[in-house]
């Protein structure tokens, strides 16, 4: 049996173009979506992408793991390189020993995502990739059916978002909601109650929501710090809050989302 991996010894090899400078956020966000690809890191995440039907472009592995991961060569080209070459190509130590480049699927429309959903999260200006990934993981774990994102939100398929979500971004349907915030009216027209999370004095505790307000609900979450914009707040039907103790005024948006998802779906 011949070799299953293609050995790469030069970090500038054009065959590794998909994996170059993975720590450069500005470069990667300009490169990946227009070229219809995303990067997955770690064997578990890669297997979840494959299970979700994403088609691999290539795999890049630590040469020491090439034999263990030989099965990937049946799906696409499998490149193997030393840790030095991997680090010089990607810009970081690939301690999980395996990366993959995948083709993106066609973007879904918000209407398509809402058709089969009962409870959705709507993110406004959440541009931190770690928070986006954590919110998707919470949505998958706690019963939310879909996520909608304002145009300014971070890419859920950016490597850090995918990694933090542990691949759950592949399990939760999502779409961009555009134009913003006017498109919030289309969510209401689809039968959803718009719930805006805020510490405002007139907000009601989430536990006090009526059954009809929970039945088909869209929970709006704003960016870390500023929260929801006045326009998003104005578009909401109900303002809701997670009651706080000991003088704490707020939670990290991903933590707040997890608490709210649990309460909304219980």
Residue, then its C-alpha position, 0 to 999 in steps of 0.5 A: x500500500x502506498x503513502x496516504x499523505x502528501x508530504x509538505x516541507x515548505x510552509x510557502x507551498x501554494x498547496x497550503x494556501x487555505x491554511x496560511x496566516x490563520x491568526x490574522x483575523x482581518x486577512x482570514x475574514x477577507x479571504x475565507x467567505x469570498x472563497x467559499x471556505x472555512x477552517x476546522x481545527x481538531x478531530x472532533x470538530x472535523x468529524x462533526x463538520x463531515x457529519x453535517x454534510x460539509x465537503x472537505x477541500x483538504x486536510x492538513x495534519x502533523x506528520x506524526x499523526x498521518x497514519x492515524x488519520x489515513x481515513x481522511x485521505x479517502x475524502x480529500x487530499x491529506x497533507x502532512x507536515x512537521x510541527x515547524x512547517x505547520x506553525x510557520x504556515x498557520x502562525x500558531x502551534x497546531x497542538x491538536x495536530x489536525x486541520x481541515x479546509x471545508x467548502x461552505x454551503x450556500x447561505x440560508x435565508x432568514x425565512x427558510x430558517x424560521x419556517x421550522x423554528x419555535x425559539x430563535x436567538x437574534x444577535x446584534x453586533x456580536x462581533x467577538x468570535x469567542x462569544x459567537x461560538x459560545x452562544x451557538x454551543x449554548x443554543x444547541x445544548x439548551x434547546x434553541x432552534x436557530x440563530x439569526x445574526x445582524x449583518x455586523x456579527x462575526x462569522x460563525x464559521x471563523x476558526x475560533x467560533x467553530x472551535x469554541x462551539x465544539x462544532x455546534x455551529x454545524x448543528x444550529x441553522x442560522x442566517x443573516x438578518x438584513x436589512x437591519x433592524x427593519x428585517x426584525x419586522x419579518x420575524x414578527x410577521x412570521x409569528x414570533x414574539x420579539x424579546x429584548x434582553x436588557x437591564x432596563x428598569x422596565x424589563x420583566x424577569x424572564x421567569x415571568x413570561x407568559x406561555x404565549x410569549x414563550x411559545x414562538x419567541x425570538x430573543x434579542x442579544x446585544x454586543x458585550x458592553x453596549x447591549x442592544x441598540x435603541x432601534x433594536x429595543x424599539x422593535x421588540x415586543x417585550x423587554x426581559x431581564x435576568x435578575x441579578x444579585x450582589x450588585x452585579x449589573x450584567x453577565x458576559x453575553x454568552x453566559x447571559x445567553x445560556x441562562x436565557x436559553x435555559x429559562x426560555x426552553x424549560 
